[in-house]
Amino acid sequence: MNELRRIQDGAAGLGLRRALLGPLQAAGPEDFDFLECAPENWIGIGGRYGEALEALSARHPLTCHGLSLSLGGFAPLDQTFLARVRRFLDRHRVALYSEHLSYCSDDGQLYDLLPIPFTEEAVRHVAARIGQTQDLLGRRIAVENVSYYAAHPLGADAQAMSEIDFINAVLAEADCDLLLDVNNIYVNAVNHRYDAQEFLAALPGERVACIHVAGHFDEADDLKVDTHGAPVKDAVWALLAAAYRHFGPRPTVLERDFNFPPYAELLGELGTVRRLLRDNATGSVPRHASA
């Protein structure tokens, strides 16, 4: 396997979306430091899209953020799919692969990221699946804290742990890293009435491998919806700055999935990421060494 292309802690990246292929292919060398893609959207793709990916991968480091592994599910992990993911990661020399701390399948794909009950049993179950995934991929992986809008259907009595305790327990039990989504923290903090700053400070900084920042929809003052379809809000920028102050510089991805603005506006938001990195990331929490 060729040497992996590791992402520098102060790097600022964009999500690789097909709607952005034109601007990304024409981008100058200073526009962004790396790109993040979902392997499911690119594995086995040929033609002009496949050629575009190959060209972008040759010019820019890639990270990968999965969509369909269903780490919290009960169906056996799809080992054939994971073998394809490993070949994709190896081919593009991807050092960081992440997935969601959720489940998205039952008897087939559910096409949504659903919350896992915050219980000790779920910690053991998910951690074992993360460990199996790391073994099959030959890499340490990161899991992302996700947004959710209601307690698990088993009911509030099944929520034997808080969200922060659940996340920290999974990270420790699985010995994996965290993809820290600051927008998801903000959305959950508003929707579930907790303090976002306290939640952030309670995370294990040594496990933060990468950060996501994105926009959301204000349904009401007390209801936020994680959409990735709007500019980043001021409160989320403030939480990102706090993350840098807590943990030091980390690679950071600006996510946008639809309602794409002109490319120059995305670069403006990426400029905000770089400014916050420069002004707030004065210290650094040492990270776990990647496998």
Buried (B, 14 or more C-beta within 10 A) or exposed (E): EEEBBBBEBBBBBBBBBBEBBEBBEEBEEEBBBBBBBBBBEBEEEEEEEEEBBEEBBEEBBBBBBBBBBBBBBEEEBBEEBBEBBBEBBBEBBBBBBBBBBBBBBEEEEBEEBBBBBBBEEBBBBBBEBBBBBBEBBEBBBBBBBBBBEEBBEEEEEBBBBBBBBBBBBBBEBBBBBBBBBBBBBBBBBBBBEBEBBEBBBBBBBBBBBBBBBBBBBEEEEEEBBBBBBBBBBEBBBBBBBBBBBBBBBBBBBBBBEEEBEEBEEBBEBBEBBBEBBEEBBEEBEEBBEBE
